[in-house]
């Protein structure tokens, strides 16, 4: 059975405002241990460490050509996909999904049609600090994150107060449902048991969507035994055991269908699994490129020649975009709202 090895980076649970880890993502690659061992030996013949780790290798300038060569071989010769998201943008997108959309849904508007939620979240993420006030916007996002986690009356009241403390009249269509109306449908959605701001489900959904396309038939997944991946492991089990027959059009080029072709997931010791080590290299390189392009870090691989190695279908990113027309075309006719509600009801918690 075909096996995809996966690894993650940047996971901070529900805390999407973590100052040290702005980006989160994961990579999946269909490669066996023999091929992985061969490539590691070919590109790093003098490696003495017991395990190939991207972070350790990228610190040395002398390793950069070897890392680029390894990435070139992986991306050209093996089935693989990498997903990266800006966690602060994801928090803004969740704000739109839970603190704005229910208000419009109750009034008969399909907020997800043609990616309108994505466009609104992009606008809020990029212009919100200036329009609402920078400290006020920070408080709004922090209060929303807390309310999604705690579900308490105190946290929900603090969220409404944070919305009212902004210059919300500048963008009333976004912040008005909370600030002006204290919209009960939005507060109810935020208080839904089982939902928080952890985006591991979104990361996995994106990987699985591509793995389902790349796999020729039934396949399995292996990943490391790290604490962070324990959450991913549980979610993968939920995906595997969901047997209802249903299909959603996620974007212009992707669909998600259940039941999956994914049949099995196993935790392994990465020290004994060269293939999992290469998944670490792939996601490590992508996260480092994101930090460098955002001006948050320096050093490591030059992101431009690295990103030039990816084919379009090998790299998925969830970042804000002001090209609203392109996003409308890309998401036209998609079933974003239905998919969110379905995953919430069947894999994350009760439907709001």
Order of alpha helices (4+ residues) and beta strands (2+ residues): beta-beta-alpha-alpha-alpha-beta-alpha-alpha-alpha-alpha-alpha-alpha-alpha-alpha-beta-alpha-beta-beta-beta-alpha-alpha-beta-alpha-alpha
